[in-house]
Amino acid sequence: MPIPFPARLTNWTRNTYDLQAGVRLSRALGNRTAEARHLAADTSRQQAQEAVDNLRQLVQLDVRLKVDELERVRQQISATAATRALQEKTLFSEKERFEVGDSTTLLVSQAQRDPLASLSAVWLKKAGTFGQS
């Protein structure tokens, strides 16, 4: 049977007494499963966003490389066309020299061969440019 409160105060004067103290703490554990799923979904979303950003950068790089390649091929075609024009002038000059007697048929044949080779190179380069993906 419990001792009434005023009687407890009088018992403090005794040589033996009992003292009790206690602390009660409580904390809600929360919904760890939902938090873990949210964290996993957030991480997955970040990874997907980074993958999209990476693909965007790869596409930009690929476009820049193709533009550079196209410009290089255009310059090469122009240079080949200029070479062909010079070789045609050389052929014309070599024919005139042959008519005058200053050249040989071998030199005229070589001069005829060079414009044909450069012309075929121009067409091959153009065909290669349009045929590439």
DAMO-V138491 format. One record per helix or strand. SS is the DSSP state (hx for helix, st for strand). FROM is the first residue (numbers start at 1). TO is the last residue. If there is no record, write none. Layout:
((SS,FROM,TO) (SS,FROM,TO))
This chain:
((hx,5,13) (hx,32,100) (hx,105,131))
